[in-house]
Amino acid sequence: TAFDQIKNLKQLFINNNQLKELYPQTLLSPGVSLQTLDVSHNQFPYLDIGQILLNLPLLKQFHLVSCHLNDTSIYTLLKL
């Protein structure tokens, strides 16, 4: 993934980028140490929140403000 060479990434701020997709597997490499993820103010109609949380066991802060998510995104939390 794009993050394969970044082993000690603790914070990732990709907010306000007009992103429309974010695949959970993209975050696997930094998943070992990522503690803060901010994807706020993007254009995600769907986001697999449950899988993202499963991939990031050390995550303490997950910001999703104004992401235009549909209800299906919330149901992915049932994976937990």
C-alpha positions in Angstrom: 0.0 0.0 0.0 1.0 3.6 0.0 2.0 3.3 3.6 4.2 0.2 3.4 7.4 2.2 4.1 5.9 4.2 7.0 6.2 1.9 10.0 5.8 4.3 13.0 2.9 6.4 11.7 0.8 7.4 14.7 -1.4 10.2 13.2 -2.9 10.4 9.8 -4.9 13.5 8.8 -6.6 13.1 5.4 -9.4 15.5 6.2 -10.8 18.1 3.7 -9.4 16.4 0.6 -12.7 15.7 -1.3 -11.9 12.0 -1.1 -14.7 9.7 -2.3 -13.3 6.3 -1.4 -11.1 4.8 1.3 -10.4 1.1 1.3 -9.7 -0.4 4.8 -6.8 -2.5 3.4 -5.0 0.8 2.5 -4.5 1.3 6.2 -3.1 -2.1 7.1 0.6 -1.1 7.1 0.4 1.7 9.6 -2.3 -0.2 11.5 0.3 -1.5 13.9 0.9 2.0 15.4 -1.8 4.4 14.1 -3.6 6.1 17.0 -5.3 9.0 15.3 -7.2 9.0 12.0 -9.0 12.0 10.7 -11.1 11.6 7.5 -13.5 14.4 8.3 -15.1 16.6 5.6 -14.6 14.2 2.7 -17.3 12.9 0.3 -17.5 9.3 1.4 -21.0 7.8 0.6 -19.8 4.6 2.1 -17.0 3.8 4.5 -16.4 0.3 6.1 -16.0 1.7 9.6 -16.1 -1.7 11.2 -13.2 -3.1 9.1 -11.2 0.1 9.6 -11.5 -0.3 13.4 -10.6 -4.0 13.2 -7.4 -3.1 11.1 -6.3 -0.4 13.6 -6.3 -2.0 17.0 -4.4 0.9 18.7 -6.7 3.6 17.2 -7.8 6.0 20.0 -9.3 8.8 17.9 -11.3 8.4 14.7 -12.8 11.6 13.2 -15.7 11.3 10.7 -17.3 14.7 10.9 -19.3 15.7 7.7 -18.4 12.6 5.6 -21.9 12.2 4.0 -22.0 8.6 5.0 -25.0 6.4 4.3 -26.6 4.1 6.8 -24.8 1.0 5.5 -21.6 2.4 6.8 -22.9 2.3 10.4 -24.0 -1.4 9.9 -20.4 -2.3 9.3 -19.9 -1.8 13.1 -21.6 -5.1 13.6 -18.3 -6.8 12.6 -16.9 -5.7 16.0 
